[in-house]
């Protein structure tokens, strides 16, 4: 079981590092590169650099709110 936990941890670490590197390059370095450079075809337009994290944050807050509401309702049923 310990090996599976380490494998999952490694996978999550590599995934988050990849996303961080991609996003950092997209937001910080790409605006400094000429717009006709070939590297621009590997990235979405700059508007999405703001929209994607905002929508992800709203979705996360909604899911957390639903989870907290579910737990609160479940604990109220146990008391009654």
PDB file of N, CA, C and O in Angstrom:
ATOM      1  N   UNK A   1       0.827  -1.200   0.000  1.00  0.00           N
ATOM      2  CA  UNK A   1       0.000   0.000   0.000  1.00  0.00           C
ATOM      3  C   UNK A   1       0.866   1.258   0.000  1.00  0.00           C
ATOM      4  O   UNK A   1       0.506   2.267  -0.605  1.00  0.00           O
ATOM      5  N   UNK A   2       2.000   1.189   0.678  1.00  0.00           N
ATOM      6  CA  UNK A   2       2.873   2.354   0.749  1.00  0.00           C
ATOM      7  C   UNK A   2       3.412   2.718  -0.632  1.00  0.00           C
ATOM      8  O   UNK A   2       3.571   3.896  -0.951  1.00  0.00           O
ATOM      9  N   UNK A   3       3.690   1.711  -1.441  1.00  0.00           N
ATOM     10  CA  UNK A   3       4.205   1.962  -2.785  1.00  0.00           C
ATOM     11  C   UNK A   3       3.141   2.630  -3.648  1.00  0.00           C
ATOM     12  O   UNK A   3       3.462   3.506  -4.451  1.00  0.00           O
ATOM     13  N   UNK A   4       1.899   2.234  -3.498  1.00  0.00           N
ATOM     14  CA  UNK A   4       0.808   2.844  -4.265  1.00  0.00           C
ATOM     15  C   UNK A   4       0.624   4.304  -3.853  1.00  0.00           C
ATOM     16  O   UNK A   4       0.381   5.162  -4.702  1.00  0.00           O
ATOM     17  N   UNK A   5       0.737   4.587  -2.568  1.00  0.00           N
ATOM     18  CA  UNK A   5       0.621   5.965  -2.091  1.00  0.00           C
ATOM     19  C   UNK A   5       1.746   6.836  -2.642  1.00  0.00           C
ATOM     20  O   UNK A   5       1.529   7.986  -3.021  1.00  0.00           O
ATOM     21  N   UNK A   6       2.932   6.279  -2.679  1.00  0.00           N
ATOM     22  CA  UNK A   6       4.073   7.036  -3.218  1.00  0.00           C
ATOM     23  C   UNK A   6       3.903   7.273  -4.713  1.00  0.00           C
ATOM     24  O   UNK A   6       4.260   8.338  -5.217  1.00  0.00           O
ATOM     25  N   UNK A   7       3.362   6.293  -5.422  1.00  0.00           N
ATOM     26  CA  UNK A   7       3.147   6.438  -6.866  1.00  0.00           C
ATOM     27  C   UNK A   7       2.098   7.505  -7.139  1.00  0.00           C
ATOM     28  O   UNK A   7       2.265   8.320  -8.046  1.00  0.00           O
ATOM     29  N   UNK A   8       1.027   7.508  -6.371  1.00  0.00           N
ATOM     30  CA  UNK A   8      -0.009   8.526  -6.531  1.00  0.00           C
ATOM     31  C   UNK A   8       0.550   9.898  -6.183  1.00  0.00           C
ATOM     32  O   UNK A   8       0.268  10.873  -6.879  1.00  0.00           O
ATOM     33  N   UNK A   9       1.326   9.984  -5.131  1.00  0.00           N
ATOM     34  CA  UNK A   9       1.944  11.255  -4.753  1.00  0.00           C
ATOM     35  C   UNK A   9       2.882  11.775  -5.830  1.00  0.00           C
ATOM     36  O   UNK A   9       2.893  12.970  -6.128  1.00  0.00           O
ATOM     37  N   UNK A  10       3.665  10.885  -6.407  1.00  0.00           N
ATOM     38  CA  UNK A  10       4.570  11.272  -7.490  1.00  0.00           C
ATOM     39  C   UNK A  10       3.790  11.739  -8.708  1.00  0.00           C
ATOM     40  O   UNK A  10       4.154  12.734  -9.334  1.00  0.00           O
ATOM     41  N   UNK A  11       2.729  11.033  -9.047  1.00  0.00           N
ATOM     42  CA  UNK A  11       1.894  11.416 -10.187  1.00  0.00           C
ATOM     43  C   UNK A  11       1.255  12.786  -9.965  1.00  0.00           C
ATOM     44  O   UNK A  11       1.244  13.620 -10.872  1.00  0.00           O
ATOM     45  N   UNK A  12       0.729  13.020  -8.777  1.00  0.00           N
ATOM     46  CA  UNK A  12       0.127  14.320  -8.469  1.00  0.00           C
ATOM     47  C   UNK A  12       1.164  15.437  -8.481  1.00  0.00           C
ATOM     48  O   UNK A  12       0.885  16.539  -8.951  1.00  0.00           O
ATOM     49  N   UNK A  13       2.344  15.160  -7.972  1.00  0.00           N
ATOM     50  CA  UNK A  13       3.414  16.162  -7.974  1.00  0.00           C
ATOM     51  C   UNK A  13       3.839  16.513  -9.391  1.00  0.00           C
ATOM     52  O   UNK A  13       3.989  17.690  -9.719  1.00  0.00           O
ATOM     53  N   UNK A  14       4.033  15.513 -10.226  1.00  0.00           N
ATOM     54  CA  UNK A  14       4.427  15.765 -11.616  1.00  0.00           C
ATOM     55  C   UNK A  14       3.338  16.499 -12.393  1.00  0.00           C
ATOM     56  O   UNK A  14       3.633  17.377 -13.204  1.00  0.00           O
ATOM     57  N   UNK A  15       2.084  16.139 -12.144  1.00  0.00           N
ATOM     58  CA  UNK A  15       0.974  16.814 -12.817  1.00  0.00           C
ATOM     59  C   UNK A  15       0.904  18.279 -12.412  1.00  0.00           C
ATOM     60  O   UNK A  15       0.779  19.153 -13.270  1.00  0.00           O
ATOM     61  N   UNK A  16       0.982  18.554 -11.120  1.00  0.00           N
ATOM     62  CA  UNK A  16       0.899  19.944 -10.672  1.00  0.00           C
ATOM     63  C   UNK A  16       2.111  20.750 -11.123  1.00  0.00           C
ATOM     64  O   UNK A  16       1.975  21.932 -11.442  1.00  0.00           O
ATOM     65  N   UNK A  17       3.276  20.148 -11.155  1.00  0.00           N
ATOM     66  CA  UNK A  17       4.467  20.831 -11.641  1.00  0.00           C
ATOM     67  C   UNK A  17       4.363  21.144 -13.136  1.00  0.00           C
ATOM     68  O   UNK A  17       4.782  22.211 -13.584  1.00  0.00           O
ATOM     69  N   UNK A  18       3.811  20.219 -13.892  1.00  0.00           N
ATOM     70  CA  UNK A  18       3.607  20.444 -15.324  1.00  0.00           C
ATOM     71  C   UNK A  18       2.614  21.579 -15.581  1.00  0.00           C
ATOM     72  O   UNK A  18       2.849  22.435 -16.434  1.00  0.00           O
ATOM     73  N   UNK A  19       1.511  21.579 -14.842  1.00  0.00           N
ATOM     74  CA  UNK A  19       0.508  22.634 -15.002  1.00  0.00           C
ATOM     75  C   UNK A  19       1.085  23.984 -14.591  1.00  0.00           C
ATOM     76  O   UNK A  19       0.850  24.987 -15.266  1.00  0.00           O
ATOM     77  N   UNK A  20       1.832  24.022 -13.503  1.00  0.00           N
ATOM     78  CA  UNK A  20       2.441  25.265 -13.047  1.00  0.00           C
ATOM     79  C   UNK A  20       3.432  25.799 -14.073  1.00  0.00           C
ATOM     80  O   UNK A  20       3.448  26.997 -14.354  1.00  0.00           O
ATOM     81  N   UNK A  21       4.255  24.926 -14.631  1.00  0.00           N
ATOM     82  CA  UNK A  21       5.241  25.339 -15.627  1.00  0.00           C
ATOM     83  C   UNK A  21       4.561  25.855 -16.889  1.00  0.00           C
ATOM     84  O   UNK A  21       4.950  26.894 -17.424  1.00  0.00           O
ATOM     85  N   UNK A  22       3.554  25.139 -17.366  1.00  0.00           N
ATOM     86  CA  UNK A  22       2.823  25.554 -18.562  1.00  0.00           C
ATOM     87  C   UNK A  22       2.167  26.914 -18.341  1.00  0.00           C
ATOM     88  O   UNK A  22       2.292  27.806 -19.181  1.00  0.00           O
ATOM     89  N   UNK A  23       1.466  27.081 -17.216  1.00  0.00           N
ATOM     90  CA  UNK A  23       0.751  28.322 -16.934  1.00  0.00           C
ATOM     91  C   UNK A  23       1.731  29.491 -16.763  1.00  0.00           C
ATOM     92  O   UNK A  23       1.475  30.592 -17.250  1.00  0.00           O
ATOM     93  N   UNK A  24       2.842  29.252 -16.076  1.00  0.00           N
ATOM     94  CA  UNK A  24       3.835  30.306 -15.884  1.00  0.00           C
ATOM     95  C   UNK A  24       4.425  30.748 -17.214  1.00  0.00           C
ATOM     96  O   UNK A  24       4.573  31.944 -17.464  1.00  0.00           O
ATOM     97  N   UNK A  25       4.758  29.800 -18.054  1.00  0.00           N
ATOM     98  CA  UNK A  25       5.287  30.144 -19.366  1.00  0.00           C
ATOM     99  C   UNK A  25       4.242  30.888 -20.190  1.00  0.00           C
ATOM    100  O   UNK A  25       4.568  31.850 -20.885  1.00  0.00           O
ATOM    101  N   UNK A  26       3.002  30.451 -20.114  1.00  0.00           N
ATOM    102  CA  UNK A  26       1.909  31.041 -20.873  1.00  0.00           C
ATOM    103  C   UNK A  26       1.647  32.487 -20.458  1.00  0.00           C
ATOM    104  O   UNK A  26       1.445  33.352 -21.311  1.00  0.00           O
ATOM    105  N   UNK A  27       1.651  32.750 -19.154  1.00  0.00           N
ATOM    106  CA  UNK A  27       1.256  34.068 -18.649  1.00  0.00           C
ATOM    107  C   UNK A  27       2.432  35.039 -18.564  1.00  0.00           C
ATOM    108  O   UNK A  27       2.260  36.228 -18.835  1.00  0.00           O
ATOM    109  N   UNK A  28       3.609  34.568 -18.200  1.00  0.00           N
ATOM    110  CA  UNK A  28       4.722  35.479 -17.956  1.00  0.00           C
ATOM    111  C   UNK A  28       5.660  35.605 -19.159  1.00  0.00           C
ATOM    112  O   UNK A  28       6.051  36.712 -19.527  1.00  0.00           O
ATOM    113  N   UNK A  29       6.015  34.492 -19.762  1.00  0.00           N
ATOM    114  CA  UNK A  29       7.030  34.530 -20.809  1.00  0.00           C
ATOM    115  C   UNK A  29       6.435  34.761 -22.197  1.00  0.00           C
ATOM    116  O   UNK A  29       7.021  35.485 -23.002  1.00  0.00           O
ATOM    117  N   UNK A  30       5.291  34.164 -22.488  1.00  0.00           N
ATOM    118  CA  UNK A  30       4.716  34.241 -23.831  1.00  0.00           C
ATOM    119  C   UNK A  30       4.400  35.667 -24.294  1.00  0.00           C
ATOM    120  O   UNK A  30       4.589  35.950 -25.477  1.00  0.00           O
ATOM    121  N   UNK A  31       3.936  36.569 -23.449  1.00  0.00           N
ATOM    122  CA  UNK A  31       3.712  37.944 -23.930  1.00  0.00           C
ATOM    123  C   UNK A  31       4.991  38.643 -24.390  1.00  0.00           C
ATOM    124  O   UNK A  31       4.914  39.615 -25.141  1.00  0.00           O
ATOM    125  N   UNK A  32       6.142  38.182 -23.968  1.00  0.00           N
ATOM    126  CA  UNK A  32       7.397  38.788 -24.373  1.00  0.00           C
ATOM    127  C   UNK A  32       7.922  38.247 -25.703  1.00  0.00           C
ATOM    128  O   UNK A  32       8.876  38.785 -26.265  1.00  0.00           O
ATOM    129  N   UNK A  33       7.292  37.177 -26.204  1.00  0.00           N
ATOM    130  CA  UNK A  33       7.709  36.545 -27.459  1.00  0.00           C
ATOM    131  C   UNK A  33       6.902  37.159 -28.602  1.00  0.00           C
ATOM    132  O   UNK A  33       5.727  37.485 -28.435  1.00  0.00           O
ATOM    133  N   UNK A  34       7.536  37.315 -29.759  1.00  0.00           N
ATOM    134  CA  UNK A  34       6.837  37.871 -30.919  1.00  0.00           C
ATOM    135  C   UNK A  34       5.591  37.049 -31.242  1.00  0.00           C
ATOM    136  O   UNK A  34       5.584  35.826 -31.103  1.00  0.00           O
ATOM    137  N   UNK A  35       4.538  37.744 -31.677  1.00  0.00           N
ATOM    138  CA  UNK A  35       3.266  37.073 -31.927  1.00  0.00           C
ATOM    139  C   UNK A  35       3.299  36.132 -33.124  1.00  0.00           C
ATOM    140  O   UNK A  35       2.440  35.256 -33.229  1.00  0.00           O
ATOM    141  N   UNK A  36       4.249  36.282 -34.020  1.00  0.00           N
ATOM    142  CA  UNK A  36       4.331  35.373 -35.167  1.00  0.00           C
ATOM    143  C   UNK A  36       5.268  34.186 -34.920  1.00  0.00           C
ATOM    144  O   UNK A  36       5.523  33.404 -35.836  1.00  0.00           O
ATOM    145  N   UNK A  37       5.773  34.046 -33.716  1.00  0.00           N
ATOM    146  CA  UNK A  37       6.665  32.934 -33.364  1.00  0.00           C
ATOM    147  C   UNK A  37       5.855  31.639 -33.316  1.00  0.00           C
ATOM    148  O   UNK A  37       4.677  31.651 -32.959  1.00  0.00           O
ATOM    149  N   UNK A  38       6.490  30.522 -33.677  1.00  0.00           N
ATOM    150  CA  UNK A  38       5.791  29.240 -33.752  1.00  0.00           C
ATOM    151  C   UNK A  38       5.273  28.746 -32.409  1.00  0.00           C
ATOM    152  O   UNK A  38       4.333  27.951 -32.380  1.00  0.00           O
ATOM    153  N   UNK A  39       5.844  29.181 -31.312  1.00  0.00           N
ATOM    154  CA  UNK A  39       5.462  28.686 -29.996  1.00  0.00           C
ATOM    155  C   UNK A  39       4.044  29.116 -29.612  1.00  0.00           C
ATOM    156  O   UNK A  39       3.425  28.486 -28.755  1.00  0.00           O
ATOM    157  N   UNK A  40       3.531  30.161 -30.222  1.00  0.00           N
ATOM    158  CA  UNK A  40       2.187  30.639 -29.899  1.00  0.00           C
ATOM    159  C   UNK A  40       1.093  29.643 -30.277  1.00  0.00           C
ATOM    160  O   UNK A  40      -0.002  29.690 -29.715  1.00  0.00           O
ATOM    161  N   UNK A  41       1.370  28.755 -31.208  1.00  0.00           N
ATOM    162  CA  UNK A  41       0.326  27.807 -31.613  1.00  0.00           C
ATOM    163  C   UNK A  41       0.093  26.720 -30.557  1.00  0.00           C
ATOM    164  O   UNK A  41      -0.888  25.982 -30.653  1.00  0.00           O
ATOM    165  N   UNK A  42       0.963  26.604 -29.561  1.00  0.00           N
ATOM    166  CA  UNK A  42       0.805  25.608 -28.507  1.00  0.00           C
ATOM    167  C   UNK A  42       0.028  26.127 -27.299  1.00  0.00           C
ATOM    168  O   UNK A  42      -0.189  25.384 -26.342  1.00  0.00           O
ATOM    169  N   UNK A  43      -0.391  27.381 -27.330  1.00  0.00           N
ATOM    170  CA  UNK A  43      -1.063  27.992 -26.181  1.00  0.00           C
ATOM    171  C   UNK A  43      -2.398  28.595 -26.604  1.00  0.00           C
ATOM    172  O   UNK A  43      -2.585  29.008 -27.748  1.00  0.00           O
ATOM    173  N   UNK A  44      -3.314  28.633 -25.648  1.00  0.00           N
ATOM    174  CA  UNK A  44      -4.602  29.286 -25.874  1.00  0.00           C
ATOM    175  C   UNK A  44      -4.415  30.803 -25.877  1.00  0.00           C
ATOM    176  O   UNK A  44      -3.370  31.300 -25.456  1.00  0.00           O
ATOM    177  N   UNK A  45      -5.427  31.544 -26.350  1.00  0.00           N
ATOM    178  CA  UNK A  45      -5.335  33.010 -26.274  1.00  0.00           C
ATOM    179  C   UNK A  45      -5.215  33.485 -24.824  1.00  0.00           C
ATOM    180  O   UNK A  45      -5.598  32.775 -23.895  1.00  0.00           O
ATOM    181  N   UNK A  46      -4.680  34.692 -24.645  1.00  0.00           N
ATOM    182  CA  UNK A  46      -4.393  35.223 -23.306  1.00  0.00           C
ATOM    183  C   UNK A  46      -5.652  35.405 -22.452  1.00  0.00           C
ATOM    184  O   UNK A  46      -5.561  35.366 -21.225  1.00  0.00           O
ATOM    185  N   UNK A  47      -6.811  35.600 -23.061  1.00  0.00           N
ATOM    186  CA  UNK A  47      -8.040  35.783 -22.273  1.00  0.00           C
ATOM    187  C   UNK A  47      -8.319  34.569 -21.388  1.00  0.00           C
ATOM    188  O   UNK A  47      -8.836  34.698 -20.278  1.00  0.00           O
ATOM    189  N   UNK A  48      -7.969  33.401 -21.894  1.00  0.00           N
ATOM    190  CA  UNK A  48      -8.217  32.184 -21.139  1.00  0.00           C
ATOM    191  C   UNK A  48      -7.306  32.044 -19.920  1.00  0.00           C
ATOM    192  O   UNK A  48      -7.593  31.256 -19.020  1.00  0.00           O
ATOM    193  N   UNK A  49      -6.239  32.784 -19.888  1.00  0.00           N
ATOM    194  CA  UNK A  49      -5.331  32.735 -18.736  1.00  0.00           C
ATOM    195  C   UNK A  49      -6.024  33.242 -17.475  1.00  0.00           C
ATOM    196  O   UNK A  49      -5.653  32.864 -16.364  1.00  0.00           O
ATOM    197  N   UNK A  50      -7.019  34.088 -17.645  1.00  0.00           N
ATOM    198  CA  UNK A  50      -7.799  34.576 -16.508  1.00  0.00           C
ATOM    199  C   UNK A  50      -9.084  33.769 -16.349  1.00  0.00           C
ATOM    200  O   UNK A  50      -9.472  33.428 -15.232  1.00  0.00           O
ATOM    201  N   UNK A  51      -9.742  33.464 -17.463  1.00  0.00           N
ATOM    202  CA  UNK A  51     -11.041  32.792 -17.396  1.00  0.00           C
ATOM    203  C   UNK A  51     -10.965  31.380 -16.813  1.00  0.00           C
ATOM    204  O   UNK A  51     -11.819  30.996 -16.014  1.00  0.00           O
ATOM    205  N   UNK A  52      -9.970  30.620 -17.198  1.00  0.00           N
ATOM    206  CA  UNK A  52      -9.880  29.233 -16.719  1.00  0.00           C
ATOM    207  C   UNK A  52      -9.696  29.162 -15.201  1.00  0.00           C
ATOM    208  O   UNK A  52     -10.423  28.410 -14.552  1.00  0.00           O
ATOM    209  N   UNK A  53      -8.760  29.908 -14.602  1.00  0.00           N
ATOM    210  CA  UNK A  53      -8.656  29.848 -13.130  1.00  0.00           C
ATOM    211  C   UNK A  53      -9.892  30.396 -12.403  1.00  0.00           C
ATOM    212  O   UNK A  53     -10.251  29.903 -11.333  1.00  0.00           O
ATOM    213  N   UNK A  54     -10.541  31.415 -12.983  1.00  0.00           N
ATOM    214  CA  UNK A  54     -11.744  31.958 -12.344  1.00  0.00           C
ATOM    215  C   UNK A  54     -12.851  30.915 -12.339  1.00  0.00           C
ATOM    216  O   UNK A  54     -13.480  30.685 -11.306  1.00  0.00           O
ATOM    217  N   UNK A  55     -13.095  30.282 -13.480  1.00  0.00           N
ATOM    218  CA  UNK A  55     -14.131  29.251 -13.543  1.00  0.00           C
ATOM    219  C   UNK A  55     -13.784  28.048 -12.669  1.00  0.00           C
ATOM    220  O   UNK A  55     -14.669  27.464 -12.044  1.00  0.00           O
ATOM    221  N   UNK A  56     -12.525  27.677 -12.621  1.00  0.00           N
ATOM    222  CA  UNK A  56     -12.114  26.576 -11.760  1.00  0.00           C
ATOM    223  C   UNK A  56     -12.330  26.928 -10.285  1.00  0.00           C
ATOM    224  O   UNK A  56     -12.762  26.084  -9.500  1.00  0.00           O
ATOM    225  N   UNK A  57     -12.028  28.174  -9.911  1.00  0.00           N
ATOM    226  CA  UNK A  57     -12.245  28.610  -8.530  1.00  0.00           C
ATOM    227  C   UNK A  57     -13.717  28.635  -8.155  1.00  0.00           C
ATOM    228  O   UNK A  57     -14.089  28.225  -7.055  1.00  0.00           O
ATOM    229  N   UNK A  58     -14.564  29.121  -9.073  1.00  0.00           N
ATOM    230  CA  UNK A  58     -16.005  29.144  -8.814  1.00  0.00           C
ATOM    231  C   UNK A  58     -16.537  27.725  -8.678  1.00  0.00           C
ATOM    232  O   UNK A  58     -17.351  27.449  -7.797  1.00  0.00           O
ATOM    233  N   UNK A  59     -16.084  26.823  -9.543  1.00  0.00           N
ATOM    234  CA  UNK A  59     -16.525  25.427  -9.462  1.00  0.00           C
ATOM    235  C   UNK A  59     -16.068  24.795  -8.143  1.00  0.00           C
ATOM    236  O   UNK A  59     -16.823  24.048  -7.519  1.00  0.00           O
ATOM    237  N   UNK A  60     -14.850  25.089  -7.723  1.00  0.00           N
ATOM    238  CA  UNK A  60     -14.346  24.554  -6.461  1.00  0.00           C
ATOM    239  C   UNK A  60     -15.162  25.063  -5.279  1.00  0.00           C
ATOM    240  O   UNK A  60     -15.510  24.289  -4.387  1.00  0.00           O
ATOM    241  N   UNK A  61     -15.466  26.351  -5.265  1.00  0.00           N
ATOM    242  CA  UNK A  61     -16.265  26.918  -4.178  1.00  0.00           C
ATOM    243  C   UNK A  61     -17.667  26.305  -4.159  1.00  0.00           C
ATOM    244  O   UNK A  61     -18.207  26.009  -3.093  1.00  0.00           O
ATOM    245  N   UNK A  62     -18.251  26.119  -5.343  1.00  0.00           N
ATOM    246  CA  UNK A  62     -19.580  25.494  -5.410  1.00  0.00           C
ATOM    247  C   UNK A  62     -19.551  24.067  -4.889  1.00  0.00           C
ATOM    248  O   UNK A  62     -20.421  23.675  -4.110  1.00  0.00           O
ATOM    249  N   UNK A  63     -18.571  23.295  -5.304  1.00  0.00           N
ATOM    250  CA  UNK A  63     -18.476  21.907  -4.833  1.00  0.00           C
ATOM    251  C   UNK A  63     -18.221  21.836  -3.330  1.00  0.00           C
ATOM    252  O   UNK A  63     -18.781  20.980  -2.645  1.00  0.00           O
ATOM    253  N   UNK A  64     -17.381  22.727  -2.818  1.00  0.00           N
ATOM    254  CA  UNK A  64     -17.152  22.750  -1.371  1.00  0.00           C
ATOM    255  C   UNK A  64     -18.416  23.144  -0.611  1.00  0.00           C
ATOM    256  O   UNK A  64     -18.693  22.596   0.456  1.00  0.00           O
ATOM    257  N   UNK A  65     -19.175  24.079  -1.146  1.00  0.00           N
ATOM    258  CA  UNK A  65     -20.423  24.490  -0.501  1.00  0.00           C
ATOM    259  C   UNK A  65     -21.434  23.347  -0.476  1.00  0.00           C
ATOM    260  O   UNK A  65     -22.105  23.131   0.533  1.00  0.00           O
ATOM    261  N   UNK A  66     -21.541  22.626  -1.572  1.00  0.00           N
ATOM    262  CA  UNK A  66     -22.459  21.479  -1.616  1.00  0.00           C
ATOM    263  C   UNK A  66     -22.006  20.411  -0.622  1.00  0.00           C
ATOM    264  O   UNK A  66     -22.830  19.833   0.086  1.00  0.00           O
ATOM    265  N   UNK A  67     -20.713  20.150  -0.568  1.00  0.00           N
ATOM    266  CA  UNK A  67     -20.204  19.148   0.367  1.00  0.00           C
ATOM    267  C   UNK A  67     -20.467  19.546   1.812  1.00  0.00           C
ATOM    268  O   UNK A  67     -20.915  18.724   2.611  1.00  0.00           O
ATOM    269  N   UNK A  68     -20.194  20.792   2.151  1.00  0.00           N
ATOM    270  CA  UNK A  68     -20.425  21.263   3.523  1.00  0.00           C
ATOM    271  C   UNK A  68     -21.911  21.209   3.866  1.00  0.00           C
ATOM    272  O   UNK A  68     -22.278  20.814   4.973  1.00  0.00           O
ATOM    273  N   UNK A  69     -22.761  21.600   2.929  1.00  0.00           N
ATOM    274  CA  UNK A  69     -24.204  21.509   3.157  1.00  0.00           C
ATOM    275  C   UNK A  69     -24.657  20.073   3.367  1.00  0.00           C
ATOM    276  O   UNK A  69     -25.486  19.802   4.236  1.00  0.00           O
ATOM    277  N   UNK A  70     -24.123  19.163   2.582  1.00  0.00           N
ATOM    278  CA  UNK A  70     -24.463  17.750   2.722  1.00  0.00           C
ATOM    279  C   UNK A  70     -24.042  17.223   4.094  1.00  0.00           C
ATOM    280  O   UNK A  70     -24.806  16.515   4.750  1.00  0.00           O
ATOM    281  N   UNK A  71     -22.845  17.563   4.518  1.00  0.00           N
ATOM    282  CA  UNK A  71     -22.358  17.101   5.827  1.00  0.00           C
ATOM    283  C   UNK A  71     -23.195  17.704   6.946  1.00  0.00           C
ATOM    284  O   UNK A  71     -23.498  17.021   7.925  1.00  0.00           O
ATOM    285  N   UNK A  72     -23.574  18.972   6.818  1.00  0.00           N
ATOM    286  CA  UNK A  72     -24.391  19.600   7.854  1.00  0.00           C
ATOM    287  C   UNK A  72     -25.770  18.953   7.926  1.00  0.00           C
ATOM    288  O   UNK A  72     -26.282  18.720   9.021  1.00  0.00           O
ATOM    289  N   UNK A  73     -26.374  18.661   6.785  1.00  0.00           N
ATOM    290  CA  UNK A  73     -27.680  17.993   6.787  1.00  0.00           C
ATOM    291  C   UNK A  73     -27.581  16.584   7.365  1.00  0.00           C
ATOM    292  O   UNK A  73     -28.464  16.151   8.106  1.00  0.00           O
ATOM    293  N   UNK A  74     -26.537  15.888   7.036  1.00  0.00           N
ATOM    294  CA  UNK A  74     -26.337  14.538   7.544  1.00  0.00           C
ATOM    295  C   UNK A  74     -26.137  14.553   9.055  1.00  0.00           C
ATOM    296  O   UNK A  74     -26.653  13.674   9.745  1.00  0.00           O
ATOM    297  N   UNK A  75     -25.400  15.531   9.588  1.00  0.00           N
ATOM    298  CA  UNK A  75     -25.191  15.583  11.024  1.00  0.00           C
ATOM    299  C   UNK A  75     -26.452  16.004  11.766  1.00  0.00           C
ATOM    300  O   UNK A  75     -26.657  15.608  12.914  1.00  0.00           O
ATOM    301  N   UNK A  76     -27.304  16.807  11.119  1.00  0.00           N
ATOM    302  CA  UNK A  76     -28.571  17.186  11.753  1.00  0.00           C
ATOM    303  C   UNK A  76     -29.510  15.997  11.848  1.00  0.00           C
ATOM    304  O   UNK A  76     -30.269  15.884  12.810  1.00  0.00           O
ATOM    305  N   UNK A  77     -29.469  15.105  10.861  1.00  0.00           N
ATOM    306  CA  UNK A  77     -30.336  13.908  10.897  1.00  0.00           C
ATOM    307  C   UNK A  77     -29.878  12.951  11.986  1.00  0.00           C
ATOM    308  O   UNK A  77     -30.707  12.258  12.578  1.00  0.00           O
ATOM    309  N   UNK A  78     -28.575  12.893  12.268  1.00  0.00           N
ATOM    310  CA  UNK A  78     -28.062  12.017  13.328  1.00  0.00           C
ATOM    311  C   UNK A  78     -28.533  12.509  14.695  1.00  0.00           C
ATOM    312  O   UNK A  78     -28.840  11.691  15.562  1.00  0.00           O
ATOM    313  N   UNK A  79     -28.596  13.811  14.905  1.00  0.00           N
ATOM    314  CA  UNK A  79     -29.001  14.373  16.196  1.00  0.00           C
ATOM    315  C   UNK A  79     -30.497  14.178  16.437  1.00  0.00           C
ATOM    316  O   UNK A  79     -30.922  14.021  17.582  1.00  0.00           O
ATOM    317  N   UNK A  80     -31.284  14.186  15.391  1.00  0.00           N
ATOM    318  CA  UNK A  80     -32.746  14.089  15.543  1.00  0.00           C
ATOM    319  C   UNK A  80     -33.225  12.672  15.713  1.00  0.00           C
ATOM    320  O   UNK A  80     -34.426  12.439  15.851  1.00  0.00           O
TER     321      UNK A  80
END
